[in-house]
Amino acid sequence: MQDATKQDATNAGRKGHLSLIVRIAVAIAAILWVLWDQDWGQLAGVFRNLSPWYFGLSLMIYAAAQVIISVRWWMLLRSQSIYIDVLTAVRLFFLGLFYNNLMLGSVGGDLLKAWYVTKHTNRRLEGVLSVFVDRGIGLAGTLLIAVFTYLVFVRGHIAARTGAQEAGPPGWLSQHGGAIALWATVAVGAILVILLAHPAGRAGFVRAVAKARLKSVSLLRRVKDAVVVYCSRPRTLLAAMVLTLIGQSTVIAAFWLLGRNLGIESGPRYYFVAFPVGWVVGAIPISLAGLGITEAGTVGLFCRLTGAPAEKVLVVVLLLCQRFIWVLSSLPGGLVHLLGAHLPQQEISIDGQESRN
């Protein structure tokens, strides 16, 4: 039994290391793609023209917005009858932010935040669920900003600009995209056939399906519990969404101001589409803290929406500034961990009450 447990731990460690290596490779490839055709002298010139006052203002606004969003999570905790004080929720939120943006590893900031919030309450399942419901509301609110802005303020301008421009030759991707998709499908199908033709491959496939089924059943049960609890408190959900819209919109406006300082002439409506979409894409766990993925997605979408490829170098600098702001605003979370401020100062008794050490 112990040998089986050790083997499982070894396999889990190998998978974690492999996942880390893959995400590092994806991050490096994505950031190289963003910087591949850039003029380094021009990039350096744009950085030299950056006002430290605008950068500092954006940093302060971003940090303040994170406090607002951490209050959103505190509200969701209270709806689950987890009554930690708001300052503790802010500290745990910044701890998660620190691990999301600065620490290399397979454990994300959300998982770490979920783990440490269970130290403050006996309602551990509810505490863990609150973290993921909070992330879901954040992503939904971010997408809502992008979709609303695109439909109301951007789509008409793109249609008018496209109609006024003469159609150019089709791009490489539009010419060869169908063939690429076809051959990729053939390759995946061939790999599956080869695996299933071998007895060991069939056995591994059956085990993978069974494991996925068990995990999906457990996940669905947790999702059901979260839906039941939170749907009975629509005011809390509405308030959480309002805080999301306020916090994210404030951050986007701050980056628009920073972009103006860099010389980007495009209006704020393009920021309110490209930046939220870039954040959502960066939340997909295929890279370290979305490194490279966020930048590549935002640059490509921003230049496509604005129809101003000449601004690409300015947008790249803006997104590098965004990354620096994320890192700097995450540093308080590291201090929280060093000082042990993420741990409860009281012991949690069996009935859920706190008693002093």
N, C-alpha and C positions, 0 to 999 in steps of 0.2 A: 504493500500500500504506500509506504514511504517512497519507494523507488518510483512508483507511478506519479506521486505528487511532485517529486524532484524533476522527473522528466517533463511534466506539464509546465513547471516553472521555467525549465530550460527552454522549452519550445516557445513559451510566452516571451522570454527575454530575447530570443533570436528574432521573433516576429517584430518586437519593439525596435530592435536595432535595425532590422531591414526597413521598417516603416520610416525610421529617422533618416536613413541613408537615401531612400527614395524621395522624401520631402525636401532634403537638402539639395538633391540633384534637380528637382523641379524648380526650386527657388532660384538656383544658380542659372538654370537654362532660361527662366522667364526674365530675370533681371538683365541677362546678357542680350536677350531679344529686344528689350526696351532700349538698351544703350548701344546696340550694335552699330547703327548708322548715324550716331550722333557725332557732332563736331565738339571735341573735348574743349577746345579753346573757347567756343561759343558758350558751352555749358559753364565754364569757369567765369566768363564775362557776365553771364546772367546772375550767377551767385554773388559776384562782387557788387552788383547793383541792388541786391536785396537789402531792404531796410531792416535793421535789427529791431526797430520799434514795431513794425508790422508783424515780424516773426514772433516777437514777444507777446503782442496782443493776441495773435492766433493761438499761441500756446496757452495763455490764460483763459481764453474763451473755451478752448477744447477741454481743459482741466475742469472748468466750471460745469460744462455740459456733462462730463462724466459723473460729477457729484449729483446732478439732476437725475441721471439714469440710474445711479445707485439707489436713490430715493424710490425710484420705480420698483426696484427689486425688494426694498424694505417693505413697501406696501403689499407686494405679493406674499411676502413672508407672513405679514400680519393677517392676511386673509386666510392663511393656513393655521392660525393661532400660534404662530411662532413669534414671540414678543421680545426680540432682541432690540436694543436701542439703535437709533438711526446711525450714530457714529460708528458702531460696530459693523453695521451693514456697509458703510462707506469704506471702512478699513478692509473688509473682506473683498469688496468689489475691486479696490485698487490692487490688492494682492493678486487677484485673478488677472487683472490687466497686466501686471508685471510679468507673470508667467506666460501670458499670451504673447507678449511683444518682445521679451528679452531672453527667456530661458529656452535652451535647446533641449528637447526631450519629447517623449511620447505622451506625457501627461499635459493636457491643455489647461489653461487657466480656469475654464468653466468647471472641469472635473475637480480641480484643486479647491476652488471656491465651494463646490458642493460638498467636498469632504470636510472642510473646516467648519462649514455652517452646522454640520451634524454634531460638532463638539459643543455647540451652544444650546442644543435642544434634544429632547428624547423623541421628538417627532421627526425622525431622521429621513424617512421616505419622503415626507412632505417637504422637508428642507431641500433634498436633492431635486425633487420635481420642480420646486420654485425656480431653481437656476435655469432649467431648460425651458420652462414656460417663459421666463424673463427673456431668454435668448430668442425664443420664437416670436414674442411680441416685438422685440427690437428689430428682427429681420422683417416682420410683416409691416411695421411702421416705416422702415427704410424703403421697402419696395413701394409702399403706398405713396410716399413722397415722389419717387421717380416716375411712377405710372401717371399720377395726377398731373405732374408738371409736363410730362411728355404730351399727354393727350390735350391739355388745355393751352400750353404755351409754346410747344416746340414742333409738334407734328405739322401744323399749318405752314410754318416757316420753312421746314425742310421740303415740303411738297412744292412750295412756290419757288424755292431755289433750284430744285431739281428740274422743274418745268422750264425755267429760264435758261438752264445750261444745256449745251449741246451734248448729246450722248457720246461718250468716248468709247474707245475699244474695251471689250470685256477684260477684266483682270484675270491673272493667272488662276486664282482660286475658283472663279466662276467658270473658267474653261475646263479645269481638270478636277473640280470638286466631286462631280458624279463618279468619275473613274476611281478616285481615291477611296470614296465611300464603298464602292463595289468591291475593290480588292481588299479593303480592310474587313468587310463582311466575310469574304471568301476565306481570308486568313484565319479569322476567329472560328469560323465553321470547321475548317480543316483541323485546327488545334483541338476542338471539342471532339471531333470524330476520332482522332488519334488517341486522345485520353480515354474515351469511352470504349474503344476497341481493346484496350489492355485491361486485364482483371484488376490490377492495382489501381488503375485510373478510375474504373467504375466504382470500386470500393471507396476511394477518396471522394468521388463525386457524391455518392450516397451519404457519406458522413458529413460532408459540407452542407448538403441540403437539409439533413436532419438538424444540424447545429443551427443553421439559419432559421429553421422553423421554430425551434425552441426559443431562440433570442427574439424572434418577431412576436411570438405569443406573449412573452414577458413584457416586451416594449408596449404592445397594444394594451395590456392590462394597466400599465403605468399611465399611458396616455388617457385611457378611459377614466382613471381616478382623477387625473388633473383636470380633465374636461368637466367632470361632475362637480368638483369643488369650485372651480373658477367660474363656470357658467352660472352658478348660483349667486355670484357676486358681480353682476354686470357693471356696477358703478366703479368697482376696483379696476376692472379691465379697461373701461373707458378712460379712467384717470391715468392708467399706465400707458395707454396709447397716446394720450395728450402729452404726457411727459416725454415720450419717445419723439413725437413730432417737434416739440419745442427744442429738445436737446440736439437732435440731428440737424434741424434747420439752422440752429444757431451756429453749429460747427461748419456747415456748408457756407453760410454767409461769411464766416471768418476766413475760410479758404478763398472765397471770391475776392475779399479785400486783399488778401495776400497775392492772389493772381493779378489783380489790378496793379499792385506795386511792382510785380515782375514784368508788366507790359502786356498781359493778355487782354485783348480788347473784347472778347466774346462776353455776352451778357450773362447774368446770374442764372437764367433759366437752364443753360446748358450744364452748369455745375449741379443743379438740383436733379438732373437726370444721370449724368455720367458718374458723379461721385457715389451716390447711393448704390448704383448698380455695381460699381467697382468694389465697394465694401461687402456687398452680398457675395460676389464672386470670390473675394478674398477669404470669406468665412468657410468656403469649402476646404476641408482638411487634406489638401494635397500638397501643401507647401508649409514652410515654417512661418507662422504668423501671417500667412497670406503674402509673404515676401515675393515680389516679382509678379505674382498673379494679380494682385490688386492694381499695381502700377500698369501692367500690360493691358488689363481690361479697361481701366479708366482712360489711359492715353488713346487707345484705339477708338473707344466710343466717343470720347470728347471731340477728337479731330473729325470723326465721321459726322457727328451732329452739327458741328460748326462749319464744316466744309472749308476749314482753314488749316491745311497741313503745315503751313509756315509757322504756326504757333506750337508745333509739337515740342520743340526744344524747351519752350517756356513751360509747357504743361509737364514735361519730364522733371524740370527743376521744382515745380510746384509740388509734384508728388513725392519727390525726395524730401522736400521740406515737411510734407505731411508725415512721412515716415519718421523723421527726426522728432517731430512734435509728439508722435505716439510714444516714441522711446522715452523722451524726457518726462512726459506726463505720467509714465508708468513707474518711474524711479521711486516715488513715495511708497509703492507697494513693496518694493524690496526692503525699505526701511521698516515697514510694518512687520515683515517677516523676521528681520534681524532683531527687533525689539520684542518679539513675541506678542505683539499687540493683536494678532489674529486669534489668539487663544482666550478662552473665557477666564475671567478672574474669579469665578465662583464654580463650585462643583454642582453638577446637575443631579438631583436626587431621582429616585425611581418614579415619583409622582410628577416629575417635570418641574418642580420648584428648585430655586437656586439657594445654595447655602454658602456662606463665606468660608474660605480656606482657613 
